[in-house]
């Protein structure tokens, strides 16, 4: 009954506006994370160029699927031609299948859906490649020393492709078998990493951060309680990494640890310049949104749908490693170069 009322209200709202432009809904994980703020800003700008009626909504926090589901049904009822969505979890899949059945062109941004064909196509960073780059960098930077590793993941109560792909990419880049590809934390906890000069490793922990500074700090505190000798910190994104670094500082352990992350915000690149992050695999959320608006507008006007990148199941919007301390055999760029394409505000 609640859903029906939402649909009716949305139809009445759309009719009252009488707006005949192509409608597109951008449904984000949240509207507070700078990553998604950058995505929204690019979408708004591109929608204006394309004369698109853009509706923007989001969950209240990472993992909030119910608000995303409500917004998907609202987009259907409003008569939108397409949806751009950064998924908060698989619970939204049934609603997206309904949207496709109703004729909406669905593009997943940043986070591939599971199964991926729940969307018509995905525009995203190759998250596995982004993780692999910081893993290879870390192995090279260790120069054969033992790696005592903290894994600051996104969730531990649901499986999301961006989480597993980055986590497994990092381990693969280190030369560590990540184990079962279906979830995090199934790699051998001790052994030898084979990338770089190779050496012994110990995975101390996998802790959820929800991709937030507070979550990263709490997760890192728990990892340090388990082993105070951690010298490698993988983080799912910059906020988690920043929180993890704050915990290291509070424990007097900051100088002993290599902190690596994935995002590429202007603030994050500042932290690379300052030496807080050893390396950051950059992403381009604005590009994802811009291309997504263009693709749905083209399809709605009778054009051909977008195609996946060669050899991949999605459209790859690119990634590049930024670091102050380049390592032999690992392709990277300087923070100054990364600044040319960073997103969000400087610190």
CORBEL-V823113 format. One record per backbone hydrogen bond with DSSP energy under -0.5 kcal/mol. NH is the residue of the N-H (numbers start at 0). CO is the residue of the C=O. If there is no record, write none. Layout:
nh/co
NH/CO
NH/CO
//
This chain:
nh/co
4/0
5/1
6/2
7/3
8/4
9/5
10/6
11/7
12/8
13/9
14/10
15/11
16/12
17/13
18/13
19/17
23/52
24/81
25/54
26/24
26/83
27/25
27/56
35/32
36/32
37/33
38/34
39/35
40/36
41/37
42/38
43/39
44/40
45/41
46/42
47/43
48/44
49/45
50/46
50/47
51/46
52/21
53/51
54/23
56/25
58/27
58/28
63/60
64/62
67/63
68/64
69/65
70/66
71/67
72/68
73/69
74/70
75/71
76/72
77/73
78/74
78/75
79/74
80/22
81/22
82/104
83/24
84/106
85/26
86/84
86/110
91/88
92/89
95/91
96/92
97/93
98/94
99/95
100/96
101/97
102/99
103/98
104/80
105/103
106/82
106/104
107/120
108/84
109/122
110/108
111/109
117/114
118/115
119/105
120/105
122/107
123/121
123/314
126/124
129/125
130/126
131/127
132/128
133/129
134/130
135/131
136/132
137/133
138/134
139/135
140/136
141/137
142/138
142/139
143/138
144/141
146/199
147/145
148/146
148/201
149/231
150/204
151/149
151/233
152/150
152/206
159/157
160/111
162/159
163/159
164/160
165/161
166/162
167/163
168/164
169/165
170/166
171/167
172/168
173/169
174/170
174/171
175/170
182/179
187/176
190/200
192/198
193/174
194/173
197/194
198/192
200/190
201/146
202/188
203/148
203/201
204/148
206/150
208/152
208/153
209/153
211/208
215/211
216/212
217/213
218/214
219/215
220/216
221/217
222/218
223/219
224/220
225/221
226/222
229/226
230/147
231/147
232/257
233/149
234/259
235/151
237/261
240/236
241/237
242/238
243/239
244/240
245/241
246/242
247/243
248/244
249/245
250/246
251/248
252/247
253/247
255/252
256/252
256/253
257/230
258/256
259/232
259/257
260/278
262/280
265/342
266/344
268/264
269/265
270/266
271/267
272/268
273/269
274/271
275/270
276/270
277/258
278/258
279/321
280/260
281/279
281/319
282/262
287/283
288/284
289/285
290/286
291/287
292/288
293/289
294/290
295/291
296/292
297/293
298/294
299/295
300/296
301/298
302/297
308/313
311/308
314/121
315/313
316/123
316/314
319/281
321/279
322/332
323/277
329/326
330/328
332/320
337/333
338/334
339/335
339/336
340/337
341/338
342/263
//
